[in-house]
Amino acid sequence: VEHGFSMPNVIPLSGGRGRACSALQLDYLIDDTPQNCVDVLADSSTRAVLLVDAGDPIAETSARRLGIGTAFDINEALNVLVQATLARENPSLFERLRKLVGWK
């Protein structure tokens, strides 16, 4: 709420995230595990943001090749979500954000 999201959620799950994201009709998922982000890509239309270590360019590049967005910390990830929310009303802005973050 402090960052402008009326209903922020943390949902602890064991196993895959993709079906849960699909069932909940989530727009975005932030996760620190590459496998969970890949699962989301495979089983839902939810856009994933992977939290990567700043010193791990391979993880960042690999995620972006798959169409998974990346962020170095939760503040950056939340900023991506704020920008994505604003960009919904401006398709060209969303297109720039998509390229910046790495979503396909």
N, C-alpha and C positions, 0 to 999 in steps of 0.2 A: 504494500500500500504506500509505503514511504517513497517508492520509486515510480509511483503513478499507475500501478496496476491494481484494479479494483478487487480482483480475486486471485492473488498469487497462490500457487499450490505447490506443495512438495508431496509427491506420492511415492512412498517406498514400496517397491515391488521386487519379488524374486523372479528371475527368469526374464523373458523378452518384454520389451516395452511397446513394440509395434502394434499389437492387437489392442492393448489398453489405450494407446493414443488414438487408434481408429475408433474404438467404441466410445471414447470420451469426446471425439471430434476436436481434438486439440490442434491448434494452429502451429505451436512451437514446443520443442522439448530442448531443455538444456541438460547435458549429461557429461560426465567426465570419463566415460567408458566408450571407446570406439565401437565395440560390439553392440552396445545398446543403440547407438546412433544408426548403425547399419541395419539393425532389426527394425527400427522405425522407418527407414527408407523402404525396406522390403514389404512391410505389412500395413502401411498407412500413407496418407498424404501429408502428414505432419512434417514440418521442416525442422531438422535437427541442428543444434549448435553444440559442438564438442569443445569442452574446456581443455586446452592444450598447454603444456609447459612452454614458456617462451624460449627455452633452450632446446626444443625438439622440433626442428623444421621439417623433419620427415613425417611426423604425425600430422602436422598442419597441411603439408602438401598432399599427403595421401587422403586425408579427409576431404579436402577441397576437390580432388579429382573425382571423388565419389558423389559430390554434390552436398556434402555436409559442411555447414558453416562452422567457423572456428572463432574462439575468443580466448584471451589469455587469462581472464579472471571473471568472476561473477559480475562485477561492475560493468565490464565491457560487454558481456553477454546481455545484461539488462539494457544497456544502451542500444544494442542491436534490436532488441524487442521494441523499445520505444520508437526507434527509427522505422521499423517495419510497420508498426501501428500507424504512424504518421503517413507513411508511404502508401497505405491502402487507398488513400484518396488522391494520390498522385502517381499514376503508373510509371512515369519516367523516373521518378525518385525511387520507386521500388526496384526498377530495373538496375539502377546504379548501385543500390544497396545489395541486390542479389549478386552482382559481380564482385563487389567489395568483400562480402562475407564468404562467398564461394558456393551459394546455392545454385542448383541447376534448374 
